Amino acid sequence: MEKIGEDRYSLEKRKVQIIAQSYYSRKEVQEAIYNFCKNRETVPRYLEGFGKRPDVLDYPTDILALVKKGATSFHCSEERWYDPLKISTDMTPEQYNEIKSGWDFLIDIDSKYLDYSKIAAGLIIHFLEHHGMKNVGIKFSGSKGFHILVPWEAFPKEINDEKTKNHFPDWPRAIAGYLGESIHDKLTEEILRVSNVKGSIEVVYSPTGEIAMAQKLSHYLCRNCKAQMSSMKAIKKKLRCHLCNYDMDKTKEEIIYVADSNKDNSKKSPRLFTKKLSTRNLIDSVDIILVAPRHLFRAPYSLHEKTALVSTVLTKEELTNFEVQMADPLKIEIRDYKPKVEENEGRELLMQALDWAKKKDKIVKKFEGKSIDLKGLTINDGMFPPVIKKLMDGLKEDGRKRGLSILLSFFSSLELPKEFIEEKVFEWNKKNYKPLRDGYVKSQIDWAIRNK
């Protein structure tokens, strides 16, 4: 029985290789992939994994040559490069920017169900059109998702004397965040309408979209001077009035909702919290994958290993009635994935997204004190051990991840506030010869705080 299972699995794996030989031999397929992948890092994928990086396609015929060696699909970068072969993992962000010529904004929609992805794609396209985008690229991923593209040519090359090309991935992430928040409610409504399942009610902190946590808020009254106090902390001992030192009595206890970024102000601003229906608890909800440096996505007209279907380009009208049969390698119609756009067509989209991101940043609480009170002991930077002081100056050579681990072990062992740790660590990371990715640093901070 085990042998039969292995043979069946091997046959499924080889199915796409068998189709690939015939499919990629078509000149129009080679031309479509090659033309889109010009000035992009382009890497072949084999059944056992991706090929070497960086890599490029020099000629359309390179595609068939790689397929004959076992390649089954081709994946390319969102960034555009003057010379992709000069890319190195040892480069600093500034060095990347020197050889980067631009970037496309790509939305990678992923879901367990194709119908959910279609709903999300339709809402995203409507959102982009509402923000002035008349032309966007649409293609099927080859499995259960879609890729929506706004090409580099649509964006202004400078904003406030800042070169747009140098702001990858932070500006595309701003667009993705703005877009995701804007369509969330409608997407939830549409998914619940077609799925006949119930979502969950979440209490959300409106400015940041964080899920708020229920907390007990106790109110106290002084027996003598009638001073009042409120606290979310569990107080077991007799509470003394901070004005006259008399006993205080608990007068009321209520449930409030608190977001991490607003813990100090939550009881003062309950209006900022709203209850909304969410599909976050459903495993089949839609995921909009965030962009990242050197993130590769499936090139248009490339095959998908699991389905042997084509990542085919679609019109907006075809998206509405899309069925997977339309991605059959024998039935596809070749089109240009990169749409022709007008100059600055994406300016409004980018400006609105940057304004949204700026407002979000203002909401994030930062540690503003020069020292902190730790169990009666006031600690400041001058008290740090020499090795920590030296490490905080930044690393001029390798060892960044080990350095991050040391800092997090030190800070978390002192039970320092999360805001303090984040500020210090991100400040340290900027001083390194090559900063670690923000997402990696954030995940390590979260892990260190959870696992002291």
N, C-alpha and C positions, 0 to 999 in steps of 0.2 A: 504493500500500500504506500509506503514511504517513497519508494522508487517511482511509482506512478505520479505521485504528487510533485516530485522534483522535476520529472519530465514535462509535466503540464506547465509548471512555473517557468521552466527554461523556454518552452515554446512561446509563452506569453511575452517573455522578455525579447525573444528574437522576432516577434511579429513586426515590430516597428522597424527593425533592421531590414527585414525583407521588403517592406513597403518603401523604405527610404531609398534603396538603390534605384528603383524606378521613378519615384516621385522627384528626387533632387536632380535627376538627369535632365529634367525639363529646363530649357534655356530661360523661359520666362520666370520660373521660380528662382533660378540662380540670380537673375538680374534684379528681381524684386528684393531679395534678401541683401544682395551686395550693395545696391543703391541706398537702401535705408541705413546700412551699417557703416557707410563711409564716415571717417573721422570719429569712430566709436571703438572702444575696446570691444572686440568680438571673440567669443570663446566657444568652441564646439563642446557638446556634451556627448559622452559615451555612456553605455549602460552602467559602467562601473563608476562614473563620475565625470567631472569637468576636465577639460584639457588644461594646458599650462596657461599662466597669466603673467604678463599681459600678452595679448595676441590680436591680430587683425586679419582681415581678408584683403589680400592684394589684388585678386582678380575674381570674377564670378566663378571661374572654373575651379577655384580653390575649394568651393563647397562640395562638389562631387568628389574631388580628390580626398577630402577628409571623410566623406561618407564611405568611401571604399575602404578606409582604414577603421571603420566602425562607428563614426559619428552619427548620431540620430537627430540632433537638434542644434540650434545656434542661439546664443544668448548675447545681448549687447548692453552697453552702458547707457544710462540716462545722460551722463556727461558727454560733451563733445570735446575732442582733444586736437591740438595741432599735430601731435605725433603720439598716438597711444602707446607705442613701444617704449617710450621714455618713462612710462609710469613705473614707480618703484615703491615698495612698502616702506622704505626708509625715508621717504620724502616728507617734509613738513607741509602744513596747509599752504604756506606761502609758495613753496616750490610747485605744489599741485596747481595753484592758480596761474603760475607762469606758463604752463603748457596746456591749460584748459581754455577752450575757445567759447564755451557756453554750456547750457544744459536744457533739457526738455523737462517739462512738468508731466509726470506720469502717475496716474492713479491705477493701482493694481487692486482690483476688486476680487475678493476671495470669499466663498461661501460653500457650505455643504450642499446647497441646492442651487441649481442653475436659475430657477425662477426668482430667487431672492437677489441673485447677482444682476439679473435683468432689471429688476425694480431699482436697485441702487444705481446702475448705469444710467437709466433713464432720468432719475432725479439729479444725478451729477451733471449730465449734459444740459438739463434745463437750468441748473444753477449757473453753469458756465455761460450759457447764452444770456441769462439775466445780467451777467456782469460784462457783457460786451463781446464775448467770444462767439463769432459767427461760424468759425471753422474749427472743428476738433477731430482728432483721429480716433476711430473706434475699431477695436479688434477683439475677437474671441481668444481666450487664453489657450484653448486647446483642451480644457477640462471642464471646470464649472464656474469660470470667472471671465472677466473682461478687463481690457487695458484701455484707459481713456488717456489721450495724449494732447497736450498743448505744446506745440513746438517752440523752440528757442526764439525763432524769428518773430514771435508774437509779442515778446517782452521788450520794454525799453532797455537799452544797454547801460544806462546809468540812472540812478535815483539819488538825489541830494549828494552828488559828487561821489557816490559809491558805485563801483562797477558791479553790475548785476551778476556777471559770470563768477565773481569771487564769493558769492553768497549761496553756495551749494554745500550742504543740504538745508541750511537754516531757512532760506526764503521759500523753497518748495514745501518744507514742513509747515511753514506758516500758512501757506495756501491750503494744504491738506487739512490742517487743524480747523481753519476757518470754514472750509467746505463741510467737513465732518460734523461740526457742531450745528451748522445751518440746516443740514438735511436730516438731522437725527430724528426729530419728532415725526416728520412726514414718512421717513423710512420705516420707523417703528410701526406707525399706523398702517402702512401698506403691507408690511410683512404679516402683522397680526390679522389683517383682513383676509389674506389669501391662505393663511396657514391653519386657521381655526384652532389656534392654541392661545393660552393666556400668557401675557407677559407679567412682569412683577412691577409693583409700585415702588419707586425709589425716591428718596428725598435727596435733592440735588442742590448744591450751593451754586446759585445762578452765575456769578461772575466767572468761575473757573470750570464749572461742570463737574466738580468733584462729588462723589457720593458722600453724603453726610452721615455721620454715625450718631445714634441715639445716646444721650448722656443725661444723667440725673443732675439737676441744678437745685441746690438747697438754699433757702432764704432764712436769715437769722435776724433777731431783734434784741438789742441790749435792754436788760431789765431796768437799768438806771437812766441812761441818757437817750434811750430810744434810737440809737444809731442802727442802721441797717447794713447788712452784708450778704453777699451771695457767693457761693462757691460750688465748683463741680467736683472738688476733692472729697473723699470719704473721711469725715472727721469723727474719730472715736472718743477723744478726750473732750472735756468741757471746753467750750470755746469762750475766750475772753475778748471783751471789747477792746479794740485798738486805741480808743479814745480815753476811756475811764477805767479800764481793766476789770469791769464787772462782768458777770456771767451773761452769755447770750443764749437765747432760746430759739430752736428751730421753729419757724412759723409755717413754712410751706415747702413742698418738694414737687418739682415738675420735670417733665421730660422735654429736653430741647435737642436740636440737631446741630452737630458741630462738624465742620470740615477742617482738615489739618491746617489749611492756609488761613483760617479765620477763627481759631479757637478763642482768642482773646475778645473778639468782637461779636461772636455769634449770638450771645444773649441780648446784645444791644440792637442787633439788626436782623430780627427774625424774618423780615420781609424778603431777605435775600435768598431764603430757602423755599424751594418749590417742590411739589410732588409731581412726578411725571411717570408715565408708563414706559417701561423699558423692556427690551428683548435681551438685555445683557446676560440674563441667566439661561438663555437658550443656547445649546451647543450649535444650533444651525443658524445663528445670526450672521450678519455680514461683517467682514473684516476689510477695512481699507488699509492696506499695508503701507507703512511710512517709508519714505525714501531714505537712503543711506549712501555714504560715499562708496563709489565703485559697485553699487548694487546692479546686478545684471537682471534683465528681463528677457523673456522669450521673443526672439526677433519675429517680425511678421512673416507669415508663410513658412514658419518652422513647424515641424511635427512635434507632437506631445508624446512622450515615452509611454505613459500609462494608457492612453486612449487611441493612439495612432491617428488622431485627428489633427487638422491643420489649424494653426493660429491665424485664422483668416480675417481679412479686413472687411468691415461691414459699413453700410450706410445707416443713418439714424432710423430710416424706415424699416430696414431689415432687422435692426436690433429688437424692435417691438415684437416681431413674430419669429424670432430666431429659434431654430431647432438644430440639434447637433448634426443632423444629416447634411446641413448646409456647409459643414466643415469637412466633409468627405474629400480625401485627396483627389478623387476623380471628378468632383463637381465644383471645385472652387473657381472663382473668377478673380484674376489678378488686378489689384488696384494699388494706388500709392497710399501708404499708411500716413505719411506726413502731409497734412493738408496745406494748401496754399493759404497764407494768412496775410492780413493787412498789417502795415507797420503800426506798432504800439497797440495792436488789438487786445493784448492781454494786460495793458497798463492798469486799467481800473481794477481788474481782478487782483493783481499784485499789490496795488496800493491799499485796497480794502483789507487784504489779508495782513499786511504789515501793521495797519492801524489796529486790527483785531489783536494781533500778537503783542503789540505794545501795551494795550489795555490789560491783557492777560498778565504780562510781566509785572505791572503795577500791583496786581492783586497778590502776587507771591510774596509771602512774608520773608524778610531778611533779618538776620541777626544784627542789631544796631548797637549793642553794648560793647564797651571796651573790655569788660570783665564780666564774669558770671559768678553767681553765688552757688557753691556746691557744698551742701550740708554744713553751712556755717563758714566755709573756707572760700575766700575770694581768689580765683585763679585768673591769670592773664598770660599773654604770650611769653612774657619775660621769664616765667617760671618753668617753661618747657625744658626738658632735658636737652643737652647740646646736640645729640644726634637728631632729635626732632627739629630743632632750629635749623640745623644744616640741611636736612631733608626739605624743609619748607622753602628753601631758596631755589628749589627746582633741580631737576637732573639734567646734566649736560650730555649724558650718554645712556645706554640701555639700563633697564632695571626699574622702569616706571611702574609696572604692575606689582612688583615686590614692594616698591616704595609706597604705593597706594595701600597695600595690605597692612604695612607697618603703621601708617597714619590712622587708618580706620580702627586698628586694634587699640591704638593709644587713645584716640578720642572716645571710642565707644566704651572702653573700660572705665573712663572717668564719668560716664553717663552724661556727656555734654549734650545740649539741645541739638536736635536734628538741623535746625536752621544754621547754627554755628558750624556744625560739621560740614554741611553742604557748602557754605561760603568759603571756609578755609580750604577744603579739598579742591574745589573748582578754581580758586585763586592759585593754589599750588600747581594744578594741572596746566594752567596757562604759562607758567614759568619753565616748563619742561622743554627740552630741545625739540620734541615732537609730542604735542598733547595727545592723551588718550581720547578715544571717542566719548562724547558726553553721555551717550546712552549706556556705555559700559561702566563709566564712573558712577552714574546714578544707580544702576543695578547693584553695584558693589556696596554703595552706601546703604541702600535699603536692606541688603542681605546682612551687613555688619550690625545694623541697628536691631534687626529681628533676632540675630544670633550672637548676643553679646558674649 
